[in-house]
């Protein structure tokens, strides 16, 4: 039989791997790695598909991947370039006009939003149509890829009442008569523009010329929808967008706006950004749990192989040969564990999809290879980062350990590799997050927590040493002595358990606040009607009618049209702003308002709300437009309000929740300063279904008042929001289950040493009952301390994430600390019982022999 020195290193490593596997030495590490990678992979597969699906479905709100808005017909060269790049196009033309029904004195007219669409519209999402008015009102209909045939129109159901018509009836738009063939139940790209708030009449672009409504000076919006034919062609859309913006800027072309999901729908963008950050946070915390599990498993492997390594050194192997042997063994385990983890993760994400398949109506995109690659690379990076330090410690095991049973202190190189582990962990977090700021906040929080937890664990052990004799109970003394004897291992266990619990508590707390923030932003009772153009003498009666219809707390806000003409005495000209959005905002009139109190869903982020002092004009500006127009606290804005000049000093900046669908204003000025300006009133409110007659009642009583139905937009927003919430809920549940498994693996790190101690104490006369109580006390103390630390860390990190990442209000809850202590103690006790339950039920001699 050849000696290890004469045996090739690879062959010897394979033999050692097989032997360790049969002996069960590698199972702990392999299981920890599989659980870690499967958790990351399952979350990764699901996040990848869900994120792609959410972005795809959110594009339905634009009807395309890219939308080009123009005040005049688009240049043919732009269309030709899009076609050359292989993109799909569709056209819409939108404008307000009167629709008529009936003949002679019986004729009825209604202002409508006319929309001519080309075949293929919309490129993203689908129209829903029906012939039943009640179904259309409830957004129930049949999905269709068709568009109105020539000579026919599809209309909103509420226009039937206004025109006293029906499906199959005839209406006149301009110079042409049309037959109503369908009612529009859902229009995905309707948008929140006031131009779209009038009842919709949809016709074919082939009939547009026959209406005779398009002429010079007509207020028409031309839209070109652009979409990629496949998901792989999406980069072509981005390239075309860049090309188009260059042409617009180079030609100084006015009246053209390019919209994508990122800049076209602020309420949808805010929802998706929060969802994306939370999904990234799930990946980050899964990576953290994986690091804890692999580090504990690798440390346990190292402790169990000290004697074997000393024997190999005695048989002639050098330090380098020992290092190569174990690195090869770990590499094999890493590849196998990572591959199995990816397969388990793939199956886990399919089970997850099966569970929520009925809740997500749309089909998710196919599985991509990137999460699988991330899973394998993650497994290997975790081994390199957290298994290399213990391996380097094995190479320094002295020969005389076989006789003296002594262990040398870790070499500086081994300690330095822990820094490598930290760097690898930080890189892993950055990769999982895809967001540098989120990764730095999370990584910094957990690395800082590591040091604080270690210090707190050490101080806790010092305190327990003084309390050893405080209770006259043998089990208590056994427990405290055991903790003091293994001070280093106890601190490691407290830190690992605290970090794992902190991840789970952080997910729990952030998830709860995230759900509450989303729900409160667009609640079920969000306003679904707007009323504009209310005259001052009509205000009281409109308010009375709203109260009679049981509308909850409607607030009528003044709406004042004003143009920004100067900032700090400097006139606004075409050259004032380089940014296109800033130029567009400065060219148009603002909808100003005035109120004494800060409106709901508005939050002051800088400065203070004004006090409305006579003779003083103060303005509160939305922070987004303040950034766009480069406004800051103390600046003086001059508005021309119907010939009246108002100079208002910016005294506060506000953050708005655009998804709330409430009455929001970019600029609010104190009432005293606007007392002499011309004002109308508007309000936003939730109209109950049983009070739908209020709309017609107001239209008959006040022909000048416009009642705008935005319920369709609310339904679209809430549909996407529900899909986001569903994804977050199930991802949280899956990661929670994975975290519990990882915590169990971390608790098993000190099993061998505890086994030896229990056997020795029983041999010296301790009873099984005493040791059982001692274990309960010991694990309860460790778990309670870890839970307390975890709750404190989760609260601090949760506040940082809520404030700087998710952008919602943070509320501290005392139940987090209670939950941390209880859950920590329960996890530690259950984990300890699972690991040592067999030790106390077998003879002490057998325990010592196996140890």
C-alpha positions, 0 to 999 in steps of 0.5 A: 500500500502506497503512502500518502506521500507517494500517492498523487495529490488529486487521487488522495484528495478524492479518497479523502472526500469519499472517506469523509462522505461515508463518515458523514464529515462532509454532509453538514457542509454539503447540506449547508451549501445546498440550502444556501445556494438553493435559497439564493437560486430559488429567489434568484429564479423567481426574482428574475422572472417576476421582475421581467414580468412586472416590467413587461406588464407595467409597460401596458400602462404605456401600451408600448416599450417606448412612446413618442408624443408630438403636437404634429405628425411625426417625421417619416424618417423617425418611423423609417429608422424604427422599422429599420431596427426591426421594431414594431409600431402602432399609431394613435391620434387623440384630441377632444371633440363633440360627439352627437346623437339624435336628430333635430331638437332631440339631438344630444352632444357630449364632449368626448376624447376621440382616439383614432388607433391603427391596426396592432394597437396596443403593442403592450397589453390588451383592450377589454371590450363588451356589449354589456354596460354594467360589465364595462363599468366594472372593467369586465370584458373580453380581451381582444387584439382587434381594433374598431372596424371602419365605420364603427366606434368603441366607446366608454359606457358612460357616454351612452347615458350622456348621449341617450344611445345604446350599443348598435346605435349611431353617433356622429363625430365631426362629419361622419356617422359611426355605429357603436359596436362595442363598449370599452371595459379596459384601455391599458394605456389610457393614462392620467392626462386631463385630455383623456378624462372625457369619455372615450370614443375610439375609431380607426385611423382609416376613418380619421380624415373623413371626420374633417376634425383635423385642421391647422390649429387643432389641439391634437396629440400624435403618439407613436407606440414602439415595442420590441418584437421579442424580449431579446430585442429590448436593447434595440428600443433603448438604442432607438430612444437614444438615437431619437433624443439625439435628433430632437436635441440636435434639431431643437425640435419643440413639442415632442416628448419621448416617454418610457416607463421610467419617465412616463408614469411616476406613480408606476415607477415609484411602485416598481422601484420599491418592489425592485429594492425589496426583491434585491433586499431579499437576495441580499439577506439570503446571501447573508444567511448563506455566508453564516451557514457556510462559515459555521459549517467550514469551522465545524469541518476544521475542528473535526479534522485537526487530528487527521491533519496532524496525522497526515503531517506525521506521515510526511505531507508538507503544509502546501500538500495538506492545503491542496488536499483540503482545497481540492476536497472543498472545491469538489464539495462546492461544485457538487453542492452548488449544482445541487443547490441550483437544481433544488432552487429551480424546483423550489421556484417552480413550486412557488410559481405553482402556489401563486399561479392562480394569483398571477394572471399573466404568463411569466417570461421563461427561465434565464440562465443568469440565476443558475450561473449566479447560484454556482458562482455564489456557492464557490465564492462563499466557500472561498470567502468563508472556508479558506480561513479554516483550511489555512488553519489546518495547514498550521496544525503541529505534528505533536498534536497527535500526542499533546492535543494542542492547537496552535494559534491561527497564523497571520495569513489565516487571519488575513483571509477573513478579510478576504471573506469580508471582501467576497461577501461585500462583492456578493451583496453588490452582485445580488443587489445590483444597487450600490447604495442598497448593497453598501447600506446592507453590508455596512449594517451587517458588518457593523452589527458583527462587531457590535454583537461580538462585543455585546456577547463578550460583555454578556459572558462577563456579566454571567460570570458574576451571576454564577453563584446568584442562583442556588441551582446545579443546572444553572451553574452547569449552564453558566460554567459551560458558557464560560468554558467555551467563551469563543465558541459561545460568542461565535454562536451568539453572533451567528444566531443574532445575524440570522435572526436580524435578517429574518426580523428585518425582512419581517419589519420592512415587509410589513411597513412596505406593504402598509406604505403601498396599500396606503399609497393607493388604497381601495378607497382611493379617489376615482373621480375628479371635478374641475372648473367649479365656479366660486358661487357653485362651490357650496352647492357642489359640496352639499351634493357630494355630502348627500351622496355620502362622499367621505370628506371631499376637500375643494381646492382652489385651482389657479392658472399661472405662468412662471416668469422669473426666479430671483428677479431673473426672467425665464427665457428659452435659454434658462434651462438646458434640460428638456423637461425643465424647458417644457415646464417653464413654457406652460402654465402651472396649476397653482393652489392655495390652502391653509393646511398641508394636504394629506399625503404631502410631507415636508422634506425641507423648510417649514410650512407657511403661517399665512401672514398678510402681505407675505407671499410664501410657496411650498414646492414639490421636491421633484419640480424643484430639482428640475427647475433648480429651485431651493429654499429662499428662492423667489418665484414670480408668477403671472396670474391673469396679469397679476404678478405674485412674488412668492418665496420658497419656504418649504419643499414637499414630497408627494405620493403620486400614486395616491390619485389625490389632488396634488399640486406642484406649487401651493401659495399661502391664501393671503397672497392669492386672495385677489387672483381668479380662482376655480375649484377642483376636488378628488373623491371616491364615489361609491358604486351605489352613487354613480348617478351623481355624475349625471346630476352634476353635469345637468346642474352645472354644464361648465363643470367637468366630472372626470372618471379615473376608476379605470386608471385606479384599477390598472394601478392596483392590478399591478400593485397586487401582483407586486404584493403577491410576489413580495409575500411569497418571496418573504415566506420562502426566504423565511423558511430558508433562513430557519434552515440556515439558522439550524445549520449555524446552531449545530456548529458546537455540537461536538464540543457539547457532546463531549462535555455532556458525556464527561459530566454524566461520567462524573455523576451529573444526572440526565435531568440536571444536564437537560435543564442546564442545556435548556438554560444555556440555550435560552440565555444564548438565544435571548441575548442573540434575539435582543441584539438581532431586534436592535440591529433590525430596528436600526437597519430597518430605519436606515433602509426605510429612510434612505432606500424605500422612502416611507415613514418608519415606525418603531415597534416594541414588539420587535424586541419581544419577538426577537427575544422569544424567537431567539430563545426558541430557535436556540432551544429547539436547535440545541435539543435537535443536536443533543437529544441523543447524547442524553439518552445513551450511556456516558461511555458510548458518548465519550467514545464517539466524541 
